Amino acid sequence: MSAEIISLSQARKAKEKTKAAKGAAGNRLKFGRTKAQKALDQLEAERKVRKLDFAKRDAPNDE
């Protein structure tokens, strides 16, 4: 019976690394968006603001 000799600190670090990788994968699914998607959303928001600004009417000056 010969068992494989392992370093406990290396085993602990490997376990923590896999746990962190699982957490990171979950966060990528929740929050991950590409730079292009962020830019597209920003352009759409600016377009909505411009459209609203051009639709505004000036208030008549009643003096």
C-alpha positions in Angstrom: 0.0 0.0 0.0 1.7 3.1 -1.2 -0.3 6.3 -1.2 0.5 9.3 -3.3 2.3 12.0 -1.3 0.7 15.4 -1.6 1.4 18.8 -0.2 -1.5 19.9 1.9 -0.9 23.5 1.1 -0.9 22.8 -2.6 -4.1 20.7 -2.3 -5.8 23.6 -0.3 -4.7 26.2 -2.9 -6.0 24.0 -5.8 -9.4 23.6 -4.0 -9.7 27.3 -3.5 -8.7 28.0 -7.1 -11.5 25.7 -8.4 -14.0 27.3 -6.1 -13.0 30.8 -7.3 -13.3 29.7 -10.9 -16.8 28.4 -10.3 -17.8 31.7 -8.7 -16.2 33.7 -11.6 -18.1 31.7 -14.1 -21.4 32.5 -12.3 -20.5 36.2 -12.3 -19.7 36.1 -16.0 -23.2 34.8 -16.6 -24.8 37.4 -14.4 -22.9 40.5 -15.2 -20.7 39.8 -18.3 -21.4 42.0 -21.3 -19.1 42.8 -24.1 -17.7 46.2 -24.8 -19.8 46.4 -28.0 -23.0 45.6 -26.1 -22.2 48.4 -23.6 -21.4 50.9 -26.4 -24.7 50.0 -28.2 -26.7 50.5 -25.0 -25.0 53.9 -24.5 -25.7 55.0 -28.1 -29.4 54.0 -27.8 -29.7 56.0 -24.5 -28.2 59.0 -26.2 -30.5 58.6 -29.2 -33.5 58.6 -26.9 -32.4 61.7 -25.1 -31.8 63.6 -28.4 -35.2 62.5 -29.7 -36.9 63.8 -26.6 -35.0 67.1 -26.7 -36.0 67.7 -30.3 -39.6 67.0 -29.5 -39.7 69.7 -26.7 -41.6 72.8 -27.4 -40.6 76.2 -26.1 -43.0 77.8 -23.6 -44.7 80.9 -24.9 -43.5 84.2 -23.3 -46.6 85.7 -21.7 -45.4 89.1 -20.5 
